[in-house]
Amino acid sequence: MQSEHESYWRENVRLITVCMIIWFTVSYGFGLLLVEPLNNIRLGGYKLGFWFAQQGSIYVFVALIFYYSHAMNKLDKKYNVHEEGGDE
């Protein structure tokens, strides 16, 4: 049981780490560090670096929330720690 508990948390932390790396790369990397090279590309009439700094990182963040929720539901079912529906 302890080994299964540790495996569950290890996978959970790995999932959080991947999401945080993606979020950091998009928000800080694309929005600040790589803004000049990305500004040479246009997206819907706007410079791509500007778009990531203003809107793109928010869209990616919201998408990561939905991805994390979906992935955690699968992980919970895999380790049989998911919530059951119905009355308590």
Backbone torsions as a table, in degrees:
resi	resn	phi	psi	omega
1	MET	NA	-43.7	-179.0
2	GLN	-63.5	-39.7	179.5
3	SER	-64.5	-38.5	177.6
4	GLU	-67.0	-39.8	177.6
5	HIS	-62.6	-43.8	178.9
6	GLU	-65.7	-38.8	177.9
7	SER	-63.8	-42.0	178.2
8	TYR	-59.3	-48.4	-178.3
9	TRP	-70.1	-33.4	177.4
10	ARG	-63.0	-44.9	178.2
11	GLU	-67.3	-37.2	178.0
12	ASN	-63.0	-47.1	179.7
13	VAL	-65.1	-37.4	177.5
14	ARG	-63.6	-42.5	178.0
15	LEU	-62.8	-44.8	178.0
16	ILE	-62.5	-41.9	-179.9
17	THR	-62.4	-44.7	178.7
18	VAL	-62.0	-45.4	179.0
19	CYS	-61.7	-42.2	-179.7
20	MET	-67.0	-37.2	177.6
21	ILE	-65.1	-43.4	177.7
22	ILE	-62.6	-46.3	-179.4
23	TRP	-61.3	-44.6	179.2
24	PHE	-63.7	-44.7	-179.3
25	THR	-60.8	-44.4	-178.1
26	VAL	-71.6	-47.9	-174.0
27	SER	-75.4	-48.5	-176.7
28	TYR	-87.2	-45.5	-177.7
29	GLY	-67.3	-57.1	-177.8
30	PHE	-74.9	-35.2	-175.3
31	GLY	-80.9	-23.9	-177.3
32	LEU	-125.0	-55.6	-173.1
33	LEU	-71.6	-41.4	-176.1
34	LEU	-104.7	20.9	-174.9
35	VAL	-63.9	-39.6	-178.3
36	GLU	-65.2	-50.7	177.6
37	PRO	-63.0	-36.5	-179.6
38	LEU	-71.3	-23.7	179.2
39	ASN	-68.5	-12.7	175.5
40	ASN	-76.2	-11.4	179.0
41	ILE	-106.9	137.6	179.7
42	ARG	-106.0	141.3	176.6
43	LEU	-133.0	109.8	-179.1
44	GLY	61.3	31.8	179.6
45	GLY	89.0	-7.4	-179.6
46	TYR	-107.4	152.1	175.1
47	LYS	-67.7	136.5	-173.9
48	LEU	-63.1	-38.7	177.9
49	GLY	-62.3	-43.3	176.7
50	PHE	-63.5	-42.1	-178.9
51	TRP	-62.0	-44.9	178.6
52	PHE	-63.3	-40.2	-178.5
53	ALA	-67.0	-34.9	-174.4
54	GLN	-95.7	-40.9	-173.7
55	GLN	-129.7	-38.1	-173.4
56	GLY	-58.7	-41.8	-179.3
57	SER	-66.9	-31.4	177.5
58	ILE	-69.3	-43.3	177.8
59	TYR	-61.4	-42.9	178.9
60	VAL	-64.7	-40.7	179.0
61	PHE	-61.4	-44.6	178.6
62	VAL	-64.9	-41.6	177.6
63	ALA	-62.2	-38.8	177.9
64	LEU	-65.0	-34.8	177.1
65	ILE	-62.1	-47.0	179.6
66	PHE	-66.6	-39.9	177.8
67	TYR	-62.3	-46.6	-179.4
68	TYR	-60.7	-42.9	179.2
69	SER	-61.3	-45.7	179.4
70	HIS	-63.8	-46.3	-178.6
71	ALA	-65.4	-37.7	179.2
72	MET	-69.5	-36.1	175.6
73	ASN	-61.2	-42.3	177.2
74	LYS	-64.9	-42.2	179.9
75	LEU	-64.9	-41.7	177.9
76	ASP	-60.8	-42.2	179.1
77	LYS	-67.9	-37.9	179.4
78	LYS	-59.7	-40.0	-178.4
79	TYR	-100.4	10.2	177.3
80	ASN	55.7	46.4	175.4
81	VAL	-121.2	15.7	-179.1
82	HIS	-74.3	156.5	179.6
83	GLU	-81.8	142.5	176.6
84	GLU	-92.4	145.2	176.7
85	GLY	-78.9	165.6	176.8
86	GLY	109.3	-175.8	-179.3
87	ASP	-76.7	153.1	178.7
88	GLU	-91.1	NA	NA
